[in-house]
């Protein structure tokens, strides 16, 4: 009898817990108040996630909303970026109305509670205020204004995180598990703003697709973040939010890293150990991306040689010029 009573209590508790869990849903009223898009200076931010959620309200899927409010406002991010980076086998999910409707119809079926949590986080952030604050500081430091189109969205396959294929094809993937939304917007935004501006100058470099160019691009964005916060954050935090232990590993292996990756500087395939150490395992113990750290170190060496404001030179130099002028290779030889 005692066992039966205990079982009954457990069943009642479970039933209560399930009911409570089912009661948790999107705050549709709050989400409806979010602007479809925001314009801050030359940057347009599309809150595509808003319509991706509202389209499911009252368990009635609104396919027209997906087409008109999700697909068409930033058609380029779907057609030209996602459809390309995820290959021909996935392109039909992104580059046509029918494909977009199909995956959006079922996107909330799995991990709904996770999507609710992520939507709640982004809903509480004043995106307009955040961008205005960052752009004011950015414009104080950099004499070039970023021009971009950014979408905050859910996607069936994650891979961009916070970034994109070019300044007009940028995205923040809310359902990307590797993204800390608050940290990414507060500390990662300066990094991405610098990418947007540097892209204009980098495109003039005939070797813009080389591994060295991508290394300088990422390292420069990291160094700019360090400057943006008045160098009050540690260097390691500015580089992929590393820990001190991560940083120490790179410093210990700095000479070997440069010697072993130098031969890939001119490679433009994008598939090499410098850019894809996660795949090639040239340094299997490396805790973060090698090219981010190496680029940061090259630019740090440049600034050490030419003065605290000399990082501004990087915008107008090719990647090869940055490496040569920095004397980083001479620095390595002395280690």
C-alpha positions in Angstrom: 0.0 0.0 0.0 2.8 2.3 0.9 4.5 1.6 -2.4 1.3 2.3 -4.3 0.9 5.7 -2.6 4.5 6.6 -3.4 3.9 5.7 -7.1 0.7 7.7 -7.1 2.6 10.8 -5.8 5.3 10.3 -8.5 2.7 10.1 -11.2 0.8 13.2 -10.0 4.1 15.1 -9.8 5.1 14.0 -13.3 1.7 14.9 -14.6 2.0 18.4 -13.0 5.5 18.9 -14.4 4.4 17.9 -17.9 1.4 20.2 -17.8 3.6 23.1 -16.6 6.2 22.4 -19.3 3.4 22.4 -21.9 2.2 25.8 -20.7 5.5 27.4 -21.5 5.4 28.9 -25.0 6.6 31.9 -27.0 5.5 35.3 -25.7 3.7 36.1 -29.0 2.5 39.5 -27.8 6.0 40.6 -26.9 7.5 39.2 -30.1 4.9 40.9 -32.2 6.1 44.3 -30.8 9.6 43.7 -32.2 10.2 45.7 -35.4 10.5 43.7 -38.6 13.6 45.7 -39.4 15.8 48.4 -38.0 18.1 50.9 -39.8 21.0 52.3 -37.9 23.2 54.6 -40.1 24.1 52.4 -43.1 23.2 49.1 -41.4 19.9 47.4 -41.8 19.0 44.7 -39.3 16.1 42.3 -40.3 14.5 40.5 -37.4 13.5 37.5 -39.5 13.1 35.3 -36.4 10.0 37.3 -35.4 7.9 36.1 -38.4 9.4 32.6 -38.2 7.8 32.4 -34.8 4.6 34.4 -35.4 3.9 32.2 -38.5 3.2 29.3 -36.1 0.8 31.3 -33.7 -2.4 29.5 -32.8 -1.1 26.3 -34.4 -2.0 27.7 -37.8 1.0 27.9 -40.1 1.2 31.1 -42.2 3.2 30.2 -45.3 2.7 33.6 -46.9 4.3 35.2 -43.8 7.4 33.0 -44.4 7.7 34.1 -48.0 6.9 37.8 -47.5 8.6 38.4 -44.1 11.4 35.9 -44.0 12.5 34.9 -47.5 12.0 38.1 -49.6 13.3 40.8 -47.2 16.8 39.3 -47.3 16.6 37.0 -50.3 20.3 37.3 -51.0 21.3 35.7 -47.6 19.2 32.6 -48.5 19.9 32.3 -52.2 23.5 33.4 -52.5 24.9 32.5 -49.1 23.2 29.6 -47.4 22.3 27.8 -50.6 26.0 27.9 -51.6 27.8 27.2 -48.4 25.7 24.1 -47.6 26.1 22.6 -51.1 23.8 21.5 -53.9 22.2 18.8 -51.9 20.7 21.5 -49.5 20.4 24.4 -51.9 16.7 23.8 -52.6 15.9 24.5 -48.9 17.0 28.0 -49.3 16.8 29.3 -52.9 13.1 29.0 -53.5 9.8 29.8 -51.8 8.6 26.2 -51.5 11.8 25.0 -49.9 11.7 27.8 -47.4 8.1 27.1 -46.5 8.8 23.4 -46.0 11.5 23.6 -43.4 10.0 26.6 -41.6 6.8 24.6 -41.2 8.6 22.0 -39.1 11.4 24.0 -37.5 9.8 24.3 -34.2 8.8 20.6 -33.9 12.2 19.8 -32.3 14.0 21.8 -29.6 11.0 24.0 -29.1 11.9 24.9 -25.5 15.4 25.9 -26.7 14.0 28.2 -29.4 11.6 29.7 -26.8 14.6 30.4 -24.5 16.7 31.9 -27.3 13.7 34.1 -28.5 13.2 35.4 -25.0 16.9 36.4 -24.7 17.0 38.3 -28.0 13.5 39.9 -27.3 14.9 41.5 -24.1 17.8 43.2 -26.0 17.3 46.6 -27.4 19.0 46.0 -30.7 18.5 49.6 -31.9 20.2 51.0 -28.8 23.0 48.4 -28.9 23.9 49.1 -32.5 23.8 52.9 -32.1 26.1 52.7 -29.1 28.6 50.5 -30.9 28.5 52.5 -34.1 29.1 55.7 -32.2 32.2 54.3 -30.7 33.2 52.6 -34.0 32.9 55.9 -35.9 35.1 57.6 -33.3 37.8 55.1 -33.9 37.5 54.4 -37.6 37.0 57.0 -40.4 35.0 54.6 -42.5 31.3 53.7 -42.0 30.2 50.1 -42.4 27.4 49.4 -44.9 25.6 46.1 -44.3 22.5 44.1 -44.2 22.2 41.7 -41.2 19.4 39.2 -40.4 18.7 37.7 -37.0 17.2 34.3 -37.8 16.6 30.6 -37.4 18.0 28.2 -40.0 17.6 24.4 -40.6 21.4 24.0 -40.8 23.7 26.2 -38.7 27.2 27.1 -39.8 27.6 30.9 -40.0 27.2 31.7 -36.4 27.6 35.5 -36.5 29.0 36.4 -39.9 28.3 35.9 -43.6 29.4 35.7 -47.2 29.8 39.5 -47.6 28.6 42.7 -46.0 25.1 42.4 -47.6 24.8 38.7 -46.6 25.2 38.7 -42.8 23.4 36.7 -40.3 23.1 35.9 -36.6 21.9 32.4 -36.1 19.7 32.3 -33.0 19.6 28.5 -33.0 23.4 28.0 -33.3 24.3 26.3 -30.0 27.9 27.7 -30.2 26.6 31.2 -29.9 26.1 33.0 -26.6 23.7 35.6 -27.8 24.3 38.3 -25.3 28.1 38.0 -25.3 28.2 37.8 -29.1 26.2 41.0 -29.5 28.1 42.9 -26.8 31.6 41.7 -27.4 31.4 40.2 -30.9 29.7 43.2 -32.6 32.9 45.3 -32.9 34.7 42.3 -34.4 32.1 42.0 -37.1 31.8 45.7 -37.8 35.5 45.8 -38.5 35.1 42.9 -41.0 32.4 44.9 -42.8 34.7 47.9 -43.2 37.9 46.0 -44.0 36.1 43.9 -46.6 35.9 47.0 -48.9 39.7 47.4 -48.8 40.5 43.7 -48.8 38.7 43.3 -52.0 41.3 45.4 -53.7 44.0 42.9 -52.8 44.6 40.5 -55.7 45.4 37.8 -53.1 42.3 38.4 -51.1 41.3 34.7 -51.1 44.6 33.5 -49.8 45.0 31.9 -46.4 47.2 34.8 -45.3 44.6 37.4 -46.3 42.0 35.5 -44.2 44.4 35.2 -41.3 45.1 39.0 -41.4 41.3 39.7 -41.7 40.4 37.7 -38.6 43.4 38.8 -36.7 42.6 42.4 -37.5 39.0 42.0 -36.3 40.3 40.5 -33.1 42.8 43.3 -32.6 40.2 46.0 -33.3 38.0 44.4 -30.6 40.9 44.8 -28.2 41.3 48.5 -29.1 37.5 49.0 -29.1 37.4 48.2 -25.4 40.4 50.4 -24.7 42.6 47.3 -24.2 40.8 46.8 -20.9 39.9 43.3 -21.8 42.7 40.7 -21.9 44.2 40.0 -25.3 43.1 36.4 -25.1 39.5 37.4 -24.6 39.7 39.5 -27.8 40.7 36.4 -29.7 37.8 34.1 -29.8 37.1 34.6 -26.1 40.1 32.4 -25.2 41.1 31.5 -21.7 44.5 32.3 -20.3 45.4 28.6 -20.6 44.4 28.7 -24.3 46.6 31.7 -24.9 49.6 30.2 -23.0 49.4 27.2 -25.3 49.7 29.3 -28.4 52.6 31.4 -27.0 54.5 28.2 -26.1 54.0 26.9 -29.6 54.3 30.2 -31.5 57.5 29.5 -33.4 56.4 26.0 -34.5 53.0 27.4 -35.5 54.5 30.0 -37.9 57.1 27.6 -39.4 54.5 24.9 -40.1 51.8 27.1 -41.4 53.9 29.5 -43.5 53.8 27.2 -46.5 50.0 27.6 -46.7 49.9 31.4 -46.8 49.4 31.5 -50.5 46.8 28.7 -50.7 43.4 30.0 -51.8 41.4 26.8 -51.6 40.2 27.5 -48.1 40.9 23.9 -47.2 44.3 24.0 -45.5 45.7 23.4 -42.0 46.0 27.1 -41.3 42.3 27.8 -41.8 41.0 24.3 -41.1 43.1 22.9 -38.3 39.9 21.3 -36.9 39.9 19.1 -40.1 43.6 18.6 -40.8 44.9 18.4 -37.2 48.3 19.9 -37.9 48.1 21.0 -34.3 45.6 18.6 -32.7 45.9 20.2 -29.3 45.2 23.7 -30.5 42.3 25.0 -28.4 41.0 27.6 -30.9 41.4 28.7 -34.5 45.1 29.1 -35.4 44.6 31.8 -38.0 42.7 34.1 -35.6 45.6 34.0 -33.1 48.4 34.2 -35.7 46.8 37.2 -37.4 46.4 38.9 -34.1 50.1 38.3 -33.3 51.2 39.6 -36.6 49.2 42.8 -36.2 50.3 43.2 -32.6 53.9 43.1 -33.8 53.1 45.7 -36.5 51.7 48.0 -33.9 54.6 47.4 -31.6 56.9 48.6 -34.4 55.0 51.6 -35.7 53.1 52.9 -32.7 49.8 52.6 -30.9 47.6 54.1 -33.6 49.3 52.3 -36.5 46.6 49.6 -36.5 44.7 52.0 -38.7 47.3 51.4 -41.5 46.0 47.9 -41.9 42.9 49.0 -43.8 45.1 50.2 -46.7 47.7 47.5 -46.7 47.6 44.2 -48.4 48.1 41.1 -46.2 51.6 40.5 -47.6 52.5 44.1 -46.8 51.2 43.7 -43.3 53.3 40.6 -42.7 56.5 42.1 -44.3 56.3 45.4 -42.6 55.5 43.9 -39.2 58.9 42.0 -39.1 57.0 39.2 -37.5 59.2 36.6 -39.2 62.3 38.3 -37.8 60.6 38.2 -34.4 60.0 34.4 -34.8 63.6 33.8 -35.8 64.8 35.2 -32.5 62.6 33.0 -30.4 
